[in-house]
Amino acid sequence: MRYLFNCNGIRYSERLQCCERFETYAVCGCTETDVKGIALAAAKMPKKNGAKPRMVVITQGSLSTIVATPDGVEEFAVPSGVKVVDTNGAGDAFCGGFFSGLMQGKSIKDSVNCGHYTAGVVIGRSGCQYSDADRYSFPSEACEI
């Protein structure tokens, strides 16, 4: 699930935006020009419900994935060596894997890795397919709570 919000709608989005970099730039309407600055500006935008901080995740295809909260920005390298057949659905697959990790209580790093894995499976096939793929396994140390 990728979310595209207009400038007013972002105030009502709760905790997480998962966007492509140009979507985020258009949404926040900021003067920042680098993607980390854009992500941080979007994460710091006012919210209707200020009880929980906003997290902004920006995917950039084969470039790094950026995750920002009002407290800072993290950058995660995209794995290399993935055979690209069809990029349709890659962003949705990333967000599904990422959200899956977060919902299981995994770290942001582990959740990003899961998102990279699911996107990699989808782009390695023609059309948006995943049914016969191996499921992602979180590293054993990430499962210890």
N, C-alpha and C positions, 0 to 999 in steps of 0.2 A: 504494500500500500504506500504509494507516494502521495504526499499532500502538497498541493499548490494553493497558497492563500493569497488573497489580495492584501493590501497594506492594512486595511481595517480588520480583516478576518484574523490576522495573526494574534491579535490581542485576546481572542476567544479560544485559540488552540491551547490545549492543556499543557502537556509536558514535552511532546516530541514532534519535531519536524524532520522528515527524511526527504531530502530534495537533491536535485542536481544543481550544480553551482550557479548556472544562469537563472534558474528559478529563484534561488535564494537572493541573488543580487536584485532581481526585479521586485521581490517581496519587501525587502528591508528598505529599499530606497536610500541606502546609505552612501556616503562619499568614499567609503573604503574601496580599494581596487584589488587588493590581494584576497585570496579566498579565505584565509584564516581570519583576517579582519572582518570580512563580510559575515562569516559564521559567528564570530563573537558579537558583532553588532546585532545580528538577528536574535541571538540567545539573550541579549540584554534588553530587547524591546519590551515595553510595558505589557503586562498581562492583566487580564481581568481578575484572575485568581492568583494572587502572588504568593500563596502558601508553599508552592513547590516550584523549584527552578525549571526553566525550559532547557531542553537539550536539542541542539540542531546537528543533524548529520548530513554532510554534503558528500555525495559520490561524484567522482570525476572520471569515470571510465577506467582507463589503465593507470591514471595518476592516483595519488594517495587519496584516502578517505579521511575527511576532517570531521571531528566531533567536538562541539563547543557547548559549554555551559557558561553561565554568567561568571564563573570563577576562572575560566581558562579554556585553552584549545589543545587538543591532542591530534596528532597526525599518524595515520597507519598506512604502511606500504601495502599496495595491492600485490598479491603473489604473481610472479612472472611464470612464463611457460604454459599458460593456459591457451589451448587451441580455440581460436575464435571462429565460429561458424555463423552465428546469428545473434545479434545483440538485443533483439526484441525480448522484453521481459526481464532484462538484467537488473534494472533498478528495482522492480517489484520483488524479484527473487532476493536481492540483497536485503531489502527492508524486511521481508518475511523471515529470513535467517537471523537478521539482527534482532528483530522483535522477539523471536523465539528464544534467543539467548537471554535477553533482558527479562522475559517472563519466567525463565527458569532460575533467575537470580544470579546469572553469570556476570562477570566483569564486563566493562565496556570493551576491553581488548578482546576477550573471548567472544563476545557478541559480534564484534566487527569481523573476526575471523570466520565465524559461522556465516555471516552475510557474504563475505568474499567467496566462501566455498559454494554456497547455493547459487550465487550469480555465476560462478565459474562453471557449474554444472549446466545451467541454462544456456550460456553462450557457446558451449561446446556442442550444441545440437541444433538442428534445423527446427525452428518453431519453439514454442514455450513448453518444454517437456521436462518432467522430473520423476515421473512415476517409477522408472526402473533404475534410478540412480541409487548409489549407496548413501545411506543417511549420514549426516555429519556426526562425528563423535567428539565431544569436548575432551580436552586433555584431562587426564585423571586428577591432576592437581587442581584444576579449575572446578572440579566437582566437589571438592572438600569444603564444607561450610563450617 
